[in-house]
Structure formats: structure tokens, C-alpha cells
Amino acid sequence: MKSGFTFFLFILLIQSSFGQSITEIYLPRYIHAAGTGAAGRTPFVCRLQLTGLTANATYRYFCRFAPLTSATAGEGAFIYVKQSGDFTRIPNPNLASTYGELTADASGTYTGWFMAEAAATTTFTPGNKLKFRIFLNNGSGGLTVATRPTTTQEITVLNYGTASTNCTAIRSTPVTGGVGKNFVLLWDKDVVSGTDRPITGSVIESDGVDASNSFASFYATDVNGVDKAWGSVIPNDMVNGIRRIGQYSLATGAEVGYKLSADGRWPVQGGGRAGTALATGGLANVIVLDGGIARLDGADVKTDQTITFNPLQAKTYGDADFDPAATSGAGLPVTYGSDNAAIASIVNNNVHVAGAGSVNITATQPGDDFFNAAIAVAQPLTVNKALLTITANDEQILQGAAIPAFTANYSGFVNGDTEASLTTLPVMTTPATSGSSAGSYDIIPGGAASPNYNFNYVKGTLTITPSQQPQTITFNALSPVIYGVADFDPGAQASSGLAVSYASSNPLVATIVNGKIHITGAGTTTITASQGGTSAWLPAADVNQPLTVNKAALSIKADDKKRLVGQPNPAFTFTYTGFVYGENNTVLTAQPVAATSAGTGSQAGTYDITVSGATSANYDISFVKGTLTIDPLAMQTITFTALPARKYGDDDIKLNASASSGLPVTFSSSNPAVAFIRGDSVIILTAGTTVITASQAGNVTYATASSAQTLTIQKARLYVQANDVTKNEGEANPPLTITYSGFVKNEDASMLTALPVATTKATTTSIAGAYPITISGAVSDNYNIAQINGTLNILPAQGAAQDNMGAYISAPGQLRVNVYTVTGGRGAVQLFDNNGTRLVNVNVTLAKGHNTFNVAVGTVVAGVYHVRVAIADALLKEKIIIQ
């Protein structure tokens, strides 16, 4: 009966779901979740069509996310989308009490929006694939799930982060045209076809759902309950980014507004654009769209923009290019145009002043995906002429000579202009004629013309002098110079102001080049200054000055060289310091010679390389020795394994050292009294310190080498212990004996430099008790000695088989009671007077053997008293006198 019933129920379930199907109209590809991690979610919306329903039937339902591994399960919070009133969030839906309702049309079809939210379970682990599942009752009031239509398309779980496998949060400020409870879908393409899927989707607030405890922080704070705001996520691996954002009607599902971005960059709050391609913001850097620009009030509606373009200050021809500084209210770049390129042109979007005059500069902004083109704004620009100063050059003629052609000097040309840039050149005039008397006359410039320059004219002077005038030359003495000095001006001046020429009497010492003295060698020469006169000036008398050119200092140093023992000397070379005029050793009249006392058979060491023989007409030469270093043919190193720690009595140490040359290594000890070398072993003799050296003496090929290590032989540990002994009270002390532990190398106490002594303060008359046996005096060079005391146990006179006690006043007000007990245990020390009155009672615990107790009796008056010690079944008594 049971199996038959189960089969019948299975058949009913099959029949109840037969024919129902689900069609994804808009099913976003991604959802945010963090597995079992903390809350931080956003709503998930989709539009689906259910078919195969009972015509006109009203179904109870809820929707959730379905793991791929289960045909029945669903997880996450259900958000009930209503055509009127607030949406309702139901974390744990069921069809009995917390559910939504949908009604099929006459054809048994229902098309509508569905919303859900992820949960903190492993089903929502990032990277997982999910489906979307609708849980329906039977359409006739049933309280349990009858069918579970499930999408075929999958949804991928992403978590916030910066990696390509993560997602980034995105939201909008209140969006123009947005209607609360409508929906937004984000697409990665401009044009959407029937098979395309949105990237993500969300609801336009406010939908009436408050789940701030599970919403992501950005959604809870800036989206949830904010009229016309929306928020979602985008995957970080999108190459194209978000290209289309659409608003879809709650009632019909139709797209009622959208905005496009050709490059995936969107205007953000505060200005500027943010890219959505290959995002890396995660949850830390939320992309916040400006909803007033990324608007959803129609088909890709753009926002108007205006240009702010302030009046332009007048410029002067020659001024540098400048930025007109117009701005767009959209923050987009403004471009410029000129209506007269001869006055001003646009270069690199700056105004380039090309000429004087007036021009209109127009600012334009053509718009983009989000803004309409701005209305162009023009501003007039005035470019003033530059100021050009024209100065007539001074001239001088003899009386009766023809008036010369006048010239001018220009100051103020800009933009690379020259006098050829003038439309009319200036004309220089003077009132003087060839017949004018000697004197000074104005040279007056004027008549220049240019569209770009105003002119400032400065007069020159024409000086008419009588016929030839006498002149003299002032030529001061020349200071000695050093060979190598740069060409220099001799400094002679003619009283006429005319140029002076020079000549040298000894071209091997100095010549004249371009009016300057050029040194050619050391020695002496005479420099003659001359002025041959003009039509206005008589020739001047020559003036001579001697010039001494001293030799330059030249240092010749033998270069340091190096070779190995037995090799011939290398070729010697030199370093020259002090050559001038780019000269080198080829100018020397005799070349330097290097010599050394070292020969092929010389030993390793350093040897002087001397320099001599060089001569020159132009250099004072100093010679500097070099050094020839003769090294051994090769160096070798010793690898010496570290010595282990050792103490007196340890085994011999096997030494391990090798030379890089492969030659045999020998060993030595700096302190053979501590350890000596036998072959390749260290033989330990005593405690102490020595240095063990590994050496290789070298040969004709290799130099000597060594490596040393300090070896410390620590003292061995020796224990010297006094043996415990026992006697009865009243007997003479037994012999005190000593035990040794730690001797090495079969040694005994005869190896000690001083023997230990055992002593005790106990005597024949000492009362029963434990007395220390003290060890002292042991000394050894090779042992660290631990001297351990023993104990002399004095038993009561009757021996160790009977309890015994003794009592006496050990100090004023203090009673000392010594008790020897065979068994030990709990007991009491008591003091009674002669009347049997107990004055003191001290509870004690007694160890087996000797015990000592100190009892305070300072308040007891002098007299005779009885001391009792109660131990288990025994009672010990003794009489004492307290004074």
C-alpha cells in the first residue's frame, strides 16, 4: 500500500506540472553575493513569462535562486512585486502565509517582473552558477508547492573586489525621468536584440522595501528609499563596459526611456566621466552616475549645455599665444575659431596673434553622447600695434666731403620681423650739405609705414670735422703670459677712436689673429700697435711693447705597472699632464725614457720606474716616478673547517683544511702545553686556549697562505661530595669520607692541585639532630669543581628505633624543641606549669627522623615547667627551667 501510494502521488505531481514552461524575457547575467560572508547585497530583478497555467487562475507564488545541483531547492529572500502599493520583502516565504499572487490570462499565460535577493549561504559562493525558480501552488488555493518552473539561462555570482573576477558597485543619483517601482537594466551594447541578456538589473526607488541590514552599504545609505535613485553592480571583466541603461515600465515591461554611451564612460556626480569597462572599484570606489545627465526620460535624451566666454582683453602685436578661457557648463572641451586669420589664428586651441586689427573669436562645443551642442559664443578681440624704435646711426665726414648714405638701427621687432617686414622703409634726412661748415648736424629718421607697428623715431648725429687731424695710440705694457694662454686683446686705443692694428716681430712666439695676440711658442717678441689714419685722421705713430711667453708646466709620470715573478718587464707607458692647445707628446723635441732596477729574476715586491730624457722648447718638464709591482705567480687560500668546542678529557680533534692550490697543508699550535699537533690531529693535554694554524708554505708558483682558529679547551666538570654518615648521641664522630664523580682519562684525586677537606661542627657531645658536613679546598687546573656538602645524622642515644625529644631555652623568650620520631605524623608541642595548667599548645606536623620547632614563651614567667610532645600514640615529656 505504501509503495502504491507513493507512485500515485508521483503521478499527480507529474500531471500538475505538465505543460508549464518559463521564458526569459529579461534575465540579467550577474548577481552580487559573498557566499556565507557578511551582507552587502543589491536587489535582483528579471522579467519572465509563464505559460501552461490554468486560464484566469490566481496562483500563490514566491521566487528564489536555484542551485544547479537541485531540481527543487531555492534560496534567498523573495521580494513581492506589486502593481500598486509597496513591494514586500519576504526572507522565508511559504505558500501558506507569506507569498505573492499572480493571475494567468485567458490563454494561461502570465508575464511580469520578479525580484529576489541573495542569501549568506554556500549556494551564493562567488563563481557559482544559479538559475531562477518560481514556486507555484495549484492555482486553486493550495497551500503547498505544486510546480517549480525554472529558467534555463544561468546567473553568475560575483563578489565585490578589484580583480577581473569580481564586480564593482554602481548607482545613480535621482535620475531625470525615473519613476519609482519601474526597473533599470544595464546592457553592454547600444542596440538590444531579442536574444540579448542584460548585464544586471535593479529597481528604481522607492519600492517600499527596507532591508538596510542586508543591503550593501552604498545601497542602504544612498539608494534605498531615495526617490528616483537606483543601484546595482557590474562585472569587472567587461571589455566594452555599460553601453545602454534602460528604464522599463512596471505595468507593461516596455522600455520607456534609455541612455547610450558609445565608449562605456558615464557622467558622474561632481563632474567628469567614469569608465565602466574593466572596472576595478569593488565596493570601496562606487561608480556614482549623475542622474540629471544619465537621464531616462526618453529615447537617448541629451542635456543642454551653455558656453561661458568672458570678454577678451586687448592684445598687442607680438604677444604670446593665449587661452581664451571659455568653458562649457558640461565640462566638455571648448574649441575656437577666428573670422580673420590675418589678425588672429587658432593654434593648438590657443589664440595666436598674427597682426594688428580687430577680429571675432568664436567658442563652440559640439556636444557628445550626453549633451546637445552648445550655442556658439563670439567675443571681439582688439590687437594693438607694437612699438618699433628707429634710431638713425651717427656718421662722421671731413669738411667738403659728400653727404653719406644714412642707415638706421631698429629696436622692437617681434615675431621674427625685420625691416623687410615694413611696407615703407624709413628715410633719414639732414640739413647739412657737402658745403656745410665743421660741426654737428641732426640725422632725422621718418616716413616708415607698417600695419603692425607704431614708430618712435630717434635722431642721430652727423659730425663734420676739419681736414685730417692728428691722433695718438695709447698702448700699455704687456704682462708676461704662459704658453697655452687663450688669444687676447692687446688693449691699444687710438685717440681718434679708429681701430688699431697689430704686428708681431717673432711669429714663432706670437702671431696676430682677428686683431688678437695668438701665442705660438715660448720666448720673446715685440708687439707693434698701428693706426694708418683716414681721410679725417693722420696716421698715428707706432707704439711697441715687448711680450714674454713663459714655458708651460708639463708633468710626465711613469704609469704604474704590474707583473708576476719570473715574467719580463711590461712595456712602460707615460701619463702627460699639462699639454695645451690640444698638443700631445709628438711636439716634444726628445721623448721620455723609462727605466727600472727590476729584472726577470727579481723577487716579488715594488720597484721604482724612473723617467728621464724628455725635452721641449715650450714646456718646463717635471718627471714623476711610477711603481712596478711584482706579484707572486698566483695566490692561494686555505679552507679550514671550523674547530668544534672541546673540554678536557675529550677525544683528539681531527683537523680538516685544504689549500686552493692543492698543495699539502701543515698545522701548528701556539700553546703546545694545552694541545699539540700530531699529523692532522690535535692532542688535548690540559684546559686552556691555543691557536691552531693551517699553513701552506707556497712554492715557485704559489705564495704562502695560512688560516688560524682559536681553540679553547674548557675544564671538565668534577663533583666532590661528602658522604652522609650516622652515629648515636654521645659517640665519637665517624670518619668523614668523600666521593668523586667526573674524573676523565682514568684520573683520580691525585691529579688535584689541592685536595678537598670534609668538616663538621658536630662533636661527641652534640645532641641528636642533622649536622652539615662541609666540603672545601679542592683545586684543579683541568676541572671545574662542584663541592657538595653531606649530612651527619646524630640519633638519640638509644638509637633510631625509639621516639625521643630534647627541649631547652635557645634564646630569650624562645623554646627550642628537638624531636626524633620513628614514624612521623601530626602532633602538638605543649607547655604545662607545675599545677598541670596548659600554657602553650602548638599543632605541628612531624617528619620521620629529626624535627626542630621554635615556640614563643616570652609571656611565661620564670619557673619550672613541663614540655610535652604528643605524637600519634606516643607522649614525650621533659622538664625545663625558664629564667
ROTORLUM-582547 format. One record per residue (C-alpha): residue in three letters; z, x, y. Coordinates in steps of 0.2 Angstrom, whole numbers, plus 5000, padded with zeros to 4 digits. Each point is the difference from the previous one (the first is absolute). Layout:
REM ROTORLUM-582547
alaZXY ...
//
This chain:
REM ROTORLUM-582547
met500050005000 lys500450145012 ser498450094998 gly499049845001 phe500849965016 thr499750175008 phe498149984995 phe500049835008 leu500850065016 phe498750155001 ile498649884998 leu500749895015 leu500250165011 ile498250054996 gln499349825004 ser501049995016 ser499350165007 phe498249974993 gly498750005014 gln501150065014 ser499350165009 ile500350105016 thr498750075013 glu500550135012 ile499349965017 tyr501050135009 leu501150114989 pro500650165010 arg499950164990 tyr501750075005 ile501849965001 his501550105006 ala501550034989 ala501150144995 gly500549964982 thr501949984998 gly500250085017 ala500749935016 ala499249855009 gly498650035012 arg498749874996 thr498749905009 pro499349824995 phe498550004988 val498749865003 cys498549944991 arg498849854999 leu499649944983 gln499149854992 leu500749914984 thr498949894990 gly500249904984 leu501549915008 thr500349814997 ala499149915014 asn501149955015 ala501550064990 thr501550085010 tyr500650164991 arg501650095002 tyr499750185001 phe500650185005 cys499050165001 arg500550184996 phe499350174995 ala499650024981 pro500150174991 leu498550044990 thr501050024984 ser500649815000 ala499049844999 thr501549905006 ala501250105011 gly500050005019 glu501150095013 gly500350005018 ala500549875013 phe499049845002 ile499549955018 tyr499549825001 val498549975012 lys500149835008 gln498749925011 ser501449945011 gly501750065004 asp500750174996 phe499550104985 thr501450024987 arg500550164991 ile500749974982 pro500750164992 asn500349924983 pro498849854998 asn500049874986 leu499149844998 ala501649904999 ser500750025017 thr499250155010 tyr498149985000 gly498549965010 glu498749864998 leu498149995000 thr498949854998 ala498350014991 asp498549915007 ala498949874991 ser499150144991 gly501650084994 thr499950155012 tyr501250075012 thr499650145012 gly501450075011 trp501050155006 phe501450084990 met501450125005 ala501250114991 glu501150155002 ala500350154989 ala501750034992 ala501050164996 thr499650014982 thr499050134989 thr498549885000 phe499750055018 thr500050194997 pro498850085012 gly498350024991 asn500249854988 lys498749874999 leu500549815001 lys499249835000 phe500449845009 arg500649864990 ile500349815004 phe501349914990 leu499649814999 asn500949854992 asn499049874991 gly499549915016 ser501049854995 gly501850045005 gly500450134987 leu501450125003 thr499450154990 val498550115001 ala498549934991 thr498650125005 arg499950175008 pro498350035008 thr499850195004 thr498850095010 thr498850124992 gln499950125015 glu501450135001 ile501250055014 thr500550185002 val501850045005 leu500350135014 asn501550075008 tyr500250075018 gly499750195002 thr498850135007 ala499150044984 ser498249934996 thr500949894986 asn501249925012 cys499749875014 thr500449985019 ala500849865009 ile498949915013 arg500449855011 ser499449925016 thr500949945016 pro499749825003 val498149984998 thr498949905012 gly499449854991 gly501250014986 val500749844993 gly501750004991 lys499849974981 asn498250055000 phe499650154990 val499350185003 leu498950104988 leu499650185002 trp498350064994 asp499250174998 lys498349955005 asp499249915015 val499149864990 val500849914986 ser499149934985 gly500549884987 thr500650134988 asp500950115012 arg501950014999 pro501250035015 ile501050155001 thr501749915004 gly500549845008 ser501449925009 val500649855010 ile500049975018 glu501749975006 ser501049905002 asp500049924982 gly501849955000 val500550134986 asp501450115004 ala500350144987 ser500550145011 asn501150074987 ser498450034989 phe498750035013 ala499550175005 ser500950065016 phe498549995011 tyr499649824994 ala501849945001 thr500250075018 asp498349985008 val499049874990 asn501149874991 gly500349855012 val498950085014 asp498749875005 lys498250064996 ala500650164993 trp499450064982 gly500450154989 ser499450084984 val499550174992 ile498450104997 pro499750134987 asn499950185005 asp498450044990 met498849895010 val498650115006 asn499249865011 gly501749935006 ile500249825006 arg498449945007 arg500349815001 ile501649895003 gly499749824998 gln501149845004 tyr499949864987 ser500549825002 leu501549944991 ala499249834998 thr498250044995 gly500050194995 ala498550035012 glu499950155011 val500449945018 gly500050175008 tyr499750194996 lys499950175008 leu498950154995 ser500350185002 ala498450114996 asp501050164997 gly501749934993 arg500950045016 trp501049865008 pro500849995017 val501950024999 gln501549955010 gly500350115015 gly498150055001 gly498850114990 arg499349974983 ala500750034982 gly499050044985 thr500249904984 ala498950124989 leu501050124989 ala501649955009 thr501650104997 gly501349905010 gly501049924986 leu501549905006 ala500550135013 asn498549985011 val499549825000 ile498249965007 val500449875014 leu498449915006 asp499849935017 gly499849824996 gly499349965018 ile498550114996 ala499949994981 arg499849825003 leu499649864988 asp499549865011 gly498149994995 ala498650104992 asp500350185005 val500649955018 lys500150155012 thr501250025014 asp499450035018 gln500450165009 thr499950065018 ile499750165008 thr501250075013 phe499050125012 asn500850065016 pro499050055015 leu499450185000 gln500650135012 ala498650095010 lys499450164993 thr499250155007 tyr498450084994 gly500650144988 asp501549924994 ala500450014981 asp499549864988 phe501349865000 asp500649864989 pro499849835009 ala501549944991 ala499549824996 thr500949924986 ser499749854988 gly501449874997 ala499650024982 gly500350195000 leu498250034995 pro499150155008 val499049965016 thr498350085003 tyr499250035017 gly498349995008 ser499250055017 asp498749925010 asn499450165008 ala500150164989 ala499450105015 ile501749975008 ala501149984984 ser499750014982 ile501149964984 val500350164990 asn501249984985 asn500649845007 asn500550085016 val499249995017 his499050155005 val499750025019 ala498150055002 gly499749975018 ala500749935016 gly499849815004 ser500649834993 val499949944982 asn500749864989 ile500950044985 thr500149864987 ala501349994986 thr499649914984 gln500849964983 pro498949924987 gly501449934989 asp500350024981 asp500549904985 phe501549925010 phe499450005018 asn498649925010 ala499050125011 ala500950025017 ile499249955017 ala499350165008 val500950065015 ala499250115013 gln500850105014 pro499150095014 leu500250195001 thr499750105016 val499550194998 asn500250095017 lys499050165004 ala500850174996 leu500350125015 leu498950165000 thr500450145012 ile498450105006 thr500550175008 ala498750105009 asn500150184994 asp500350145014 glu498650115004 gln499850175010 ile498450075008 leu499650145013 gln499549955017 gly498249965001 ala499849964982 ala499349844994 ile501149864996 pro500350004980 ala499949854989 phe501749924999 thr500949954984 ala501549894996 asn501449994988 tyr500549844991 ser501749944995 gly500349834992 phe498649974987 val500649904985 asn499249954984 gly499050164999 asp499049965016 thr499250145010 glu499150015016 ala498549944990 ser500949844998 leu499949965019 thr498649895005 thr499950105017 leu500550185001 pro501050055016 val499250095014 met500950155009 thr499650025019 thr500650125013 pro499850015019 ala499750194999 thr498250075000 ser499350184997 gly500250035018 ser501849955002 ser501350135006 ala501350084988 gly501449874996 ser500549864988 tyr499049844998 asp500449844990 ile499049974984 ile500049814999 pro499749914983 gly499449815000 gly498749884993 ala500549994982 ala499849844991 ser500749934983 pro500449834993 asn501650074992 tyr500750115013 asn500749995018 phe499950175009 asn501250115009 tyr499050145010 val500850175004 lys499250115012 gly499650194997 thr499850145012 leu498550115004 thr500550175007 ile498750095010 thr500550195002 pro499350135011 ser498850134992 gln500750124986 gln501950035001 pro501050144993 gln501149984984 thr501250104991 ile500650004981 thr501949994996 phe500250084982 asn501850044994 ala500450144988 leu499749954981 ser501550014989 pro499850104983 val499549894986 ile500050024981 tyr498550004989 gly499849824993 val500449915017 ala498949855004 asp498750005013 phe500849995017 asp499549975018 pro500250165011 gly500649895015 ala498950085014 gln499649885015 ala498850015014 ser500549955017 ser498449905002 gly500649904985 leu498450054991 ala500150054981 val500450184996 ser499150094986 tyr500650154989 ala499550154991 ser500850124988 ser499750195000 asn500450024981 pro499249864989 leu500950084985 val501649955008 ala499549845009 thr498549895005 ile499849855011 val499749834992 asn499849845010 gly500950085015 lys501550064989 ile500550174993 his499750014981 ile500950144992 thr498950104987 gly501250154997 ala501550115004 gly499850125015 thr499749995019 thr498649935010 thr499849955019 ile499749825004 thr498949985016 ala500149845010 ser498449955011 gln499449875011 gly498150025005 gly500149885015 thr498849855004 ser499049955015 ala501749955008 trp501050154994 leu499750195000 pro500350094984 ala501950054997 ala500550184996 asp500350034982 val501850014994 asn500550114984 gln501549984989 pro500450114985 leu500449904984 thr501050084985 val499849924983 asn501450064988 lys499850004981 ala500649854990 ala501350024987 leu499450004982 ser501250004985 ile499350054983 lys501149964986 ala499850054982 asp500049844989 asp501449994987 lys499350024983 lys500749984982 arg499650074983 leu500850034983 val500650174993 gly498650114993 gln498649915010 pro499050095013 asn500349965018 pro499149855007 ala498850015015 phe501050015016 thr499649885014 phe500549985018 thr500649865012 tyr499450025018 thr501049925014 gly499450015018 phe498150004999 val499349915016 tyr498349925004 gly499849954982 glu499850184995 asn500550074983 asn500250174992 thr498150045001 val500350055018 leu501250144995 thr499250185003 ala501050054984 gln500649894986 pro501850004994 val500550094984 ala501449954988 ala501050114989 thr501550004988 ser501150124990 ala499949884985 gly498950054985 thr499549934983 gly501650074992 ser501249955014 gln501549894994 ala500349835005 gly500649995018 thr499449985018 tyr498950135009 asp499450025018 ile498249975004 thr499650105016 val498649985012 ser499150135011 gly498450055007 ala499449855010 thr499350035018 ser499349895013 ala499450025018 asn500749835005 tyr501649994990 asp501750094999 ile500350004981 ser501749994992 phe500250024981 val501249894989 lys500450054982 gly499849884986 thr500950004983 leu499350034983 thr501149914987 ile499850074982 asp500749874988 pro500450024981 leu498549954990 ala500949834995 met501649915002 gln501049934986 thr501449884999 ile501549974988 thr500349834992 phe501950014995 thr500749844991 ala501649945008 leu501650074992 pro501149874992 ala501849985005 arg501250104989 lys501850034997 tyr501050144991 gly499849994982 asp498249925000 asp498650064990 asp498850145007 ile498749945012 lys498250014995 leu499050065015 asn498249935004 ala499050085013 ser498150045002 ala498950105012 ser498449925007 ser499250164996 gly500449984981 leu501050175001 pro501650014991 val501649955009 thr501750104999 phe501749935005 ser501650085008 ser501749945004 ser500950055016 asn501749994992 pro500050064982 ala501949984999 val499749815001 ala498349994990 phe498850144994 ile498249994994 arg499550024982 gly498149994999 asp499649825007 ser501849944998 val501549995011 ile501650054991 ile501549925008 leu501650125001 thr501249925012 ala500149865013 gly499250045017 thr498450015009 thr498550114998 val498250005006 ile498650004986 thr498450085006 ala498349984992 ser498950145005 gln498250064997 ala499750185006 gly498149985003 asn498650124997 val498450065008 thr499449825001 tyr501649905004 ala501450035012 thr501849994994 ala500949835000 ser501749934996 ser501049845000 ala501949985000 gln501249874995 thr501949995002 leu500949984984 thr501849945001 ile501150004984 gln501349885002 lys501750024992 ala500449914984 arg501349864999 leu501650054991 tyr501549884997 val501750084998 gln501349874994 ala501850014997 asn500449924983 asp501349855001 val501650054991 thr501649904995 lys501950044998 asn501649914999 glu501350005014 gly501150165000 glu498750114990 ala499250155007 asn498249985006 pro498750034987 pro498650135002 leu498749945013 thr498350024993 ile498249995008 thr498449934994 tyr498350075006 ser498449905000 gly498350065007 phe499950194996 val498150054997 lys499350154991 asn501450004987 glu501250055014 asp501849975001 ala501550025012 ser499850194999 met498549985012 leu501149925014 thr500550125014 ala501749915001 leu500749904986 pro500849835003 val501949975000 ala500849844994 thr501749955008 thr501249865001 lys501549965010 ala500949924985 thr501550104993 thr501249984985 thr501149895011 ser498649895006 ile500349824996 ala498849894990 gly498349975009 ala498250065002 tyr499850175009 pro498450075006 ile499450174992 thr499050085014 ile498550124997 ser499650135013 gly499350185003 ala498450004989 val498650105009 ser498250044994 asp498450065008 asn498949904988 tyr501049844998 asn500549865012 ile501749964993 ala500849834999 gln501950024996 ile500749844993 asn501849974999 gly501049944984 thr501649914998 leu501750054992 asn500849844993 ile501950014998 leu500749874989 pro501849944999 ala501150114990 gln500049884985 gly498150015000 ala498549885002 ala500649864988 gln501449935011 asp500049925018 asn501050105013 met500449995018 gly500850115014 ala500549955017 tyr500550095016 ile500049995019 ser498450105005 ala500249975018 pro501149915012 gly499949824997 gln498750024985 leu500449994981 arg498850094988 val500049934983 asn499050104986 val499649894985 tyr499350064983 thr499449864989 val499250004983 thr499149835002 gly499949965019 gly499849835007 arg500849895013 gly501850035006 ala501250015014 val501150135009 gln501749935005 leu501550065009 phe501849934997 asp501750045008 asn501650024990 asn500349815001 gly498449964991 thr499149945015 arg498150035000 leu499650085017 val498150054996 asn498749934989 val498350085000 asn498649944988 val499050144993 thr498650034987 leu500350154989 ala498750114992 lys500250084983 gly500950175003 his500750065017 asn500249885015 thr500950035017 phe500549875012 asn500850025017 val501249865005 ala500749975018 val501950005000 gly500350035019 thr501049855002 val501250034986 val501750075005 ala500750174991 gly500749984983 val499850004982 tyr498649894993 his499149954984 val498150024998 arg499149904987 val498250004994 ala499549854989 ile498550034989 ala499449874988 asp501549994987 ala500850175007 leu501350025013 leu500350175008 lys501550045010 glu500750145011 lys501450025012 ile499750085018 ile501050045015 ile499349955017 gln500850105014 
//
